[in-house]
Amino acid sequence: MDKILKLVVCILFFTATPALAIDPVAVGFSVNGKPINPKCINLMQAWMSDTETSIREIVLDECQTSNLAFEGIENQGQTGDTVYYYEDPKDAHSYFGYDVIGVTESGLYVLKHGYEIGIYRIRSGQLYSDILKGETQTRRIITFLGSSSLKCRNSATVVGNSLVVTARKYDFSSYRDNQCTDEVVTITFDLSDIKNE
């Protein structure tokens, strides 16, 4: 019973989201006044069996309401500032959601999804609508720049061009339910080297 209680407390700690997320629409993480479809963000995540993601860029204007991201439209919800969807509404394990933690001074978006913190860039670009006619259209493109897993994270915030994370120190050698130690550390990641072009 004691082990079950520890496991439940550990799961609640891992999945608890501090009230530091911000409204995605208020900071421009949106298309036509609506938060970016969570399926579009999920498409850029690596499969559990892969080490790297295959899709790094998505045309936001098209993905937002596309058939490819249909599940993110039909099965989407928002609780506070967390935007989420279920791939299969009958399967609670098919959940994917994101929180916008902040925007750097250089315009990069920092998101939390699951145990991951990801960095994204949104830019406008010219895409050919008809190559033979030489016709182009301006479209908004989101680029996934990278992520990091922070399992024992307490909070994360963006300050200027830095990501500041407060977390309990992670001990790889301990049993799973004791890997997040009581020691709290603050880690600052300088994001100014990541270009927003």
Secondary structure as UniProt FT lines:
FT   HELIX           2..15
FT   TURN            19..20
FT   TURN            24..28
FT   STRAND          30..31
FT   TURN            32..33
FT   STRAND          34..35
FT   HELIX           38..42
FT   TURN            43..44
FT   TURN            48..49
FT   STRAND          57..59
FT   HELIX           60..63
FT   TURN            64..65
FT   TURN            68..69
FT   HELIX           70..74
FT   STRAND          76..79
FT   TURN            80..81
FT   STRAND          82..86
FT   TURN            89..90
FT   HELIX           92..94
FT   STRAND          95..103
FT   TURN            105..106
FT   STRAND          109..113
FT   TURN            114..115
FT   STRAND          116..130
FT   TURN            131..134
FT   STRAND          135..149
FT   TURN            151..152
FT   STRAND          153..159
FT   TURN            160..161
FT   STRAND          162..170
FT   TURN            172..173
FT   HELIX           176..178
FT   STRAND          180..190
FT   TURN            192..193
//
